[in-house]
Amino acid sequence: MNVSEHRRTFARELVTVLETNFTEHLGSQPEWWESHVISQLSYGQRGQVRSRGIERLGQLDLHALLRVFDRNWGELSYWCSLGNDVRTLMKGVADQRNDSSHEAAEGTEADPADLYRDIDTLARCSYALNLSEPFQNELAEARTEALAN
């Protein structure tokens, strides 16, 4: 599995974290969808939500999910007892996503150190957010592989 696939899985896991916390602390989706999701998105992201008929967190891309997480950081950090290091790690995931979205069509070989760092950041976030154990194990294996290369 490559880093892009790990990021897609991370996005699905992040959806679970957000939905669980928003529902547990704010009530059903209609209670938090507008205030904690839609109003936290950028103008362009809100346009995508309208034009594509997006109605659930799982329909958002990683960039939008990371923005929702960041813009709701105060509440999420309190509810989940997260330290500021987690916010820094999540910013690292956002940087990864941004870097990968601007790769040249004629790609160059990825630096093994960058690959390790990307996987390590995902693994640290996954552990801090208590994402699923199978995903954490998958990232631990990928990290060990990347270190060996």
Phi, psi and omega per residue, in radians:
M1 nan 2.368 -3.139
N2 -1.631 3.042 -3.065
V3 -1.081 -0.657 3.123
S4 -1.046 -0.719 3.114
E5 -1.172 -0.664 3.080
H6 -1.097 -0.690 3.113
R7 -1.150 -0.648 3.093
R8 -1.109 -0.740 3.098
T9 -1.138 -0.714 3.095
F10 -1.012 -0.735 3.127
A11 -1.053 -0.789 3.137
R12 -1.096 -0.697 3.124
E13 -1.178 -0.671 3.118
L14 -1.121 -0.634 3.064
V15 -0.986 -0.794 -3.135
T16 -1.067 -0.774 3.133
V17 -1.065 -0.852 -3.115
L18 -1.108 -0.862 -3.128
E19 -1.050 -0.778 -3.123
T20 -1.056 -0.846 -3.098
N21 -1.229 -0.751 3.126
F22 -1.088 -0.759 -3.113
T23 -1.195 -0.748 -3.123
E24 -1.118 -0.697 -3.024
H25 -1.740 -0.353 -3.048
L26 -2.109 -0.188 -3.141
G27 1.807 -2.788 -3.070
S28 -1.207 2.886 -3.059
Q29 -0.902 -0.765 3.127
P30 -1.004 -0.428 -3.135
E31 -1.251 -0.537 -3.045
W32 -2.098 -0.203 -3.051
W33 -0.996 -0.894 -3.085
E34 -1.259 -0.835 -3.034
S35 -1.307 -0.635 -3.033
H36 -1.849 -0.143 3.101
V37 -2.099 -1.248 -3.014
I38 -0.985 -0.858 -3.077
S39 -1.222 -0.206 3.136
Q40 -1.623 -0.191 -3.130
L41 -1.412 2.763 3.064
S42 -1.230 2.918 3.118
Y43 -0.970 -0.815 3.140
G44 -1.123 -0.692 3.114
Q45 -1.153 -0.688 3.092
R46 -1.106 -0.648 3.076
G47 -1.091 -0.710 3.098
Q48 -1.119 -0.708 3.112
V49 -1.037 -0.803 -3.141
R50 -1.157 -0.857 -3.035
S51 -1.214 -0.523 -3.126
R52 -1.681 -0.066 3.129
G53 1.175 0.618 -3.126
I54 -1.247 2.272 -3.072
E55 -2.255 -0.036 -3.093
R56 -2.440 2.674 3.100
L57 -0.991 -0.673 -3.098
G58 -1.117 -0.234 3.106
Q59 -1.585 -0.141 3.113
L60 -1.435 2.686 3.077
D61 -1.477 3.010 -3.078
L62 -1.035 -0.711 -3.127
H63 -1.018 -0.808 3.132
A64 -1.163 -0.710 3.132
L65 -1.105 -0.711 3.119
L66 -1.139 -0.645 3.090
R67 -1.148 -0.760 3.107
V68 -1.054 -0.769 3.116
F69 -1.047 -0.872 -3.081
D70 -1.120 -0.745 -3.095
R71 -1.247 -0.315 3.090
N72 -1.879 0.316 -3.043
W73 -0.940 -0.788 -3.091
G74 -0.953 -0.874 -3.131
E75 -1.232 -0.805 -3.112
L76 -1.078 -0.717 -3.138
S77 -1.129 -0.631 3.108
Y78 -1.229 -0.878 -3.105
W79 -1.064 -0.673 -3.030
C80 -1.782 0.058 -3.093
S81 0.909 0.948 -3.115
L82 -1.728 2.409 3.077
G83 -1.495 2.915 -3.131
N84 -1.075 -0.400 3.095
D85 -1.071 -0.537 3.123
V86 -1.186 -0.691 3.112
R87 -1.111 -0.703 3.094
T88 -1.091 -0.741 3.107
L89 -1.105 -0.720 3.125
M90 -1.135 -0.614 3.051
K91 -1.130 -0.594 3.069
G92 -1.123 -0.691 3.080
V93 -1.125 -0.716 3.109
A94 -1.093 -0.713 3.094
D95 -1.080 -0.751 3.093
Q96 -0.999 -0.860 -3.105
R97 -1.049 -0.765 3.136
N98 -1.130 -0.747 3.117
D99 -1.080 -0.755 -3.096
S100 -1.230 -0.474 -3.128
S101 -1.351 -0.172 -3.134
H102 -2.002 0.386 3.112
E103 -1.215 2.516 3.126
A104 -1.187 2.672 3.119
A105 -1.065 -0.683 3.067
E106 -1.668 1.506 -3.023
G107 -1.126 2.657 3.025
T108 -1.817 2.839 -3.138
E109 -1.137 2.282 3.136
A110 -1.185 2.448 3.087
D111 -1.243 2.210 -3.131
P112 -0.994 -0.582 3.127
A113 -1.166 -0.682 3.107
D114 -1.179 -0.691 3.101
L115 -1.051 -0.822 3.112
Y116 -1.039 -0.808 -3.099
R117 -1.085 -0.743 3.129
D118 -1.074 -0.804 -3.135
I119 -1.174 -0.701 3.125
D120 -1.085 -0.719 3.119
T121 -1.099 -0.792 3.092
L122 -1.054 -0.731 -3.126
A123 -1.135 -0.759 3.136
R124 -1.119 -0.725 3.088
C125 -1.099 -0.766 -3.111
S126 -1.066 -0.718 3.110
Y127 -1.165 -0.819 -3.102
A128 -1.099 -0.624 -3.131
L129 -1.549 0.005 -3.140
N130 0.984 0.829 3.088
L131 -1.222 3.058 -3.015
S132 -1.010 2.501 -3.133
E133 -1.043 -0.736 3.106
P134 -1.038 -0.674 3.120
F135 -1.200 -0.726 3.093
Q136 -1.048 -0.729 3.123
N137 -1.148 -0.702 3.107
E138 -1.043 -0.758 3.127
L139 -1.209 -0.628 3.115
A140 -1.103 -0.731 3.090
E141 -1.132 -0.759 3.132
A142 -1.115 -0.647 3.112
R143 -1.142 -0.741 3.105
T144 -1.107 -0.725 3.080
E145 -1.072 -0.799 -3.108
A146 -1.127 -0.614 3.135
L147 -1.197 -0.609 3.138
A148 -1.213 -0.422 -3.130
N149 -1.554 nan nan
